[in-house]
Amino acid sequence: MNASESPPRRRRSRRTKSMVVAVVLAVTGSLVYATTSQGHPSGTEGTVPLGTVVPQPVKVSTDEGVAFDLEADDAIYASQGSASAKAAAEFLAGLLRKPTGYALPVRSLSAGDDPEGIVLSLGGKNAVTKKEGYQLDIDSGSVRIRADDRGGLFNGVATLRQLLPVKVERQQKMAGPWRVQGGRISDAPRYGYRGAMLDVGRHFMPVKNVKKYIDTIARYKVNNLHLHLTDDQGWRIAVKSWPKLTEIGGKTGVGGMLGGYFTQADYKDIVQYAAARGITVIPEIDGPNHAHAALASYAELNCDGKALEPYTGFAQSPDGNLCVDKDITYKFLDDVIGELADLTPGPYIAIGGDETQNRSKAEMDTYFGKVNKIVKKHGKKPYSWMESAGSMPKKGSLSGRFLAVVATRGCVDQAASSLCRRSAGVSQP
């Protein structure tokens, strides 16, 4: 706590009388949570039951009759000197300020401090030591999120976000109370990579729409966004060394609609916005197929030296195939990937490989052998679709992510479904 700040006040008890007729204890593997016969935790009607968090946490225990009410003079505390804790606290404060109307200042938490309010601490008494794990403790005086890394803090924030009333998602001031069920959640993800894909290649989406999608997947602890920037129907990222990619290839979309592209400043804004929510952006430059937009932009990239007409169909273009034997193909990819790598702090650049059944093994080996070297030259690791797996190096790359992407995207669209709870990257029996 800063020297200028007043000591934390004593908060009145929020322990309420129980109105429970019967309490049912449900135990599934390591998951434990308490509910009432009326569907609410005992004595805390109106709060979100801890056991309804998606993805399903590893362990949940409800403190019956206890709730935390966020109040106007509360603050959010973050471990002193920790950029990760401060980033998570600033994100949470930004989420809460509009709907609550509260100031919610972010303050430093010194060793030994035990304030009331919302506390985010790195290390300390955290009992969950697995990567991206967290411990969430809620009593009448405070909400405490403890973790050993940045990802864990953001996962804890995502859980708290779900436990607050749904009106917390509104972008206008709403009436309280802002009550959270008391208890403890100990959680850690089963899978380190939890991804969702957004295809802006076929239908362009402006930055505000991409940010809305990022907000949605952050709520469910998705930590990687595969951003499909290029396809037959459109090229969506400005490349300074090849400007016609957006001048020509960026104008179209499926059915001739929804064209457009991101400037490099737009892309950096998206990347930073995602990072502030615990999400890493993985940009994709598709190839060796699905390249019709590039082939329409530059004649020299075509095998016959003639530019294609733009393509606006929905399915894959039969003509959108890069010439894997032309040197200009790899000069082009070197320039594009180099500029994109400079804009991307995350470790991966996606390089396509989907729907390449018309390619021979020799063509696939040639293409991915050369593009892998380009990606690594620019300090990144290659990431590709499952058809490329036989031509990708065994170490230092990701391939075959299609099923993971589909499963997690289904989670976002069907948040309460059993598919989501099984597949969205949480530890479960």
JOZI-V96989 format. One record per backbone hydrogen bond with DSSP energy under -0.5 kcal/mol. NH is the residue of the N-H (numbers start at 1). CO is the residue of the C=O. E is the energy in kcal/mol with one decimal. If there is no record, write none. Layout:
NH,CO,E
NH,CO,E
This chain:
5,2,-1.6
11,9,-0.6
16,65,-2.6
24,35,-1.9
25,23,-0.6
26,24,-0.6
26,33,-1.8
27,25,-0.5
28,31,-2.1
31,28,-2.6
33,26,-1.4
35,24,-1.5
36,40,-0.7
37,22,-1.3
39,36,-1.6
44,41,-1.8
47,44,-2.0
48,163,-0.8
49,47,-0.5
52,49,-1.9
53,50,-1.2
59,186,-1.9
61,184,-2.6
63,182,-2.0
64,62,-1.0
65,42,-2.5
66,63,-1.7
68,180,-2.7
70,68,-0.5
70,178,-2.6
74,71,-1.9
76,105,-2.7
77,118,-3.2
78,107,-2.6
79,120,-1.5
80,109,-2.5
82,79,-1.9
83,81,-0.7
86,82,-2.1
87,83,-2.4
88,84,-2.2
89,85,-2.4
90,86,-2.8
91,87,-2.1
92,88,-2.3
93,89,-2.7
94,90,-2.4
95,91,-1.9
96,92,-2.0
97,93,-2.2
98,94,-0.6
99,95,-0.5
100,96,-2.1
101,97,-2.4
103,72,-0.6
107,76,-2.7
107,105,-0.6
109,78,-2.6
110,108,-0.7
113,110,-2.1
117,141,-1.9
118,75,-1.9
119,143,-3.1
120,77,-3.1
121,119,-0.5
121,145,-2.7
123,121,-0.6
123,147,-4.1
126,123,-0.7
129,127,-0.8
133,130,-2.4
134,187,-2.6
135,146,-2.4
136,185,-3.1
137,135,-0.5
137,144,-2.6
138,183,-3.0
139,142,-2.5
143,117,-2.5
144,137,-3.0
145,119,-3.1
146,135,-2.6
146,144,-0.5
147,121,-1.8
148,133,-0.6
153,149,-1.6
154,150,-2.2
155,151,-2.2
156,152,-2.3
157,153,-2.3
158,154,-2.2
159,155,-1.9
160,156,-2.4
161,157,-2.5
162,158,-1.3
163,159,-1.5
164,160,-1.4
168,165,-2.3
169,166,-2.0
170,167,-1.7
174,99,-3.5
178,70,-0.5
179,177,-0.7
180,68,-2.6
182,66,-2.7
183,138,-2.1
184,61,-2.9
185,136,-2.4
186,59,-2.3
187,134,-2.3
194,192,-0.6
196,224,-1.9
198,226,-2.4
200,198,-1.0
200,228,-1.1
201,228,-0.8
203,199,-0.5
204,258,-2.4
209,206,-0.8
210,206,-1.9
211,207,-2.5
212,208,-1.7
213,209,-2.0
214,210,-2.4
215,211,-2.5
216,212,-1.7
217,213,-2.4
218,214,-2.2
219,215,-1.2
220,216,-0.6
220,217,-0.8
221,218,-1.8
222,217,-2.0
223,194,-1.6
224,194,-1.6
225,280,-2.8
226,196,-2.8
226,224,-0.6
227,225,-0.9
227,282,-2.2
228,198,-2.3
228,226,-0.8
229,227,-1.4
229,284,-1.0
230,284,-0.6
231,234,-1.9
235,249,-1.5
236,229,-2.3
238,262,-2.2
242,239,-1.2
243,240,-0.5
245,242,-1.5
246,243,-1.1
247,243,-1.7
248,244,-2.7
249,244,-1.4
251,248,-1.3
254,202,-2.2
255,312,-3.7
256,253,-2.4
257,254,-1.3
260,250,-3.2
262,236,-3.0
267,263,-2.4
268,264,-2.2
269,265,-2.0
270,266,-2.2
271,267,-2.5
272,268,-2.5
273,269,-2.4
274,270,-2.5
275,271,-2.4
276,272,-2.0
277,274,-1.7
278,275,-1.8
279,274,-2.5
280,223,-2.4
282,225,-3.3
283,281,-0.6
283,348,-0.5
284,227,-2.3
285,350,-2.4
286,284,-0.6
291,320,-2.5
293,231,-0.8
294,291,-0.5
295,291,-2.2
296,292,-1.9
297,293,-0.8
298,294,-1.9
301,298,-1.2
302,299,-2.0
305,302,-1.0
308,295,-1.4
311,232,-0.6
320,317,-0.8
321,319,-1.4
322,288,-3.3
322,320,-0.6
323,301,-0.8
324,322,-0.9
326,323,-1.2
329,326,-0.9
330,326,-0.7
330,327,-0.6
331,327,-1.7
332,328,-2.6
333,329,-2.1
334,330,-2.1
335,331,-2.1
336,332,-2.5
337,333,-2.9
338,334,-2.0
339,335,-2.1
340,336,-2.3
341,337,-2.8
342,338,-1.6
343,339,-0.9
343,340,-0.6
344,340,-0.7
344,341,-0.8
345,343,-0.6
349,381,-2.2
350,283,-3.1
351,383,-2.9
353,287,-1.7
359,356,-2.0
364,360,-2.4
365,361,-2.6
366,362,-2.3
367,363,-2.8
368,364,-2.6
369,365,-1.8
370,366,-2.0
371,367,-2.7
372,368,-2.1
373,369,-1.1
374,370,-1.7
375,371,-2.6
376,372,-2.3
377,373,-2.1
378,374,-1.3
378,375,-0.5
379,376,-1.8
380,375,-2.0
381,347,-3.1
382,396,-0.5
383,349,-1.5
384,398,-2.9
385,352,-2.5
388,385,-1.8
389,386,-1.6
391,388,-2.4
392,388,-0.6
392,389,-1.0
398,382,-1.9
401,384,-0.8
405,401,-2.3
406,402,-2.3
407,403,-2.5
408,404,-2.0
409,405,-2.4
410,406,-2.2
411,407,-1.2
412,408,-1.9
413,409,-1.9
414,410,-1.9
415,412,-0.5
417,414,-2.1
421,417,-1.9
422,418,-1.7
423,419,-2.4
424,420,-1.8
427,188,-1.4
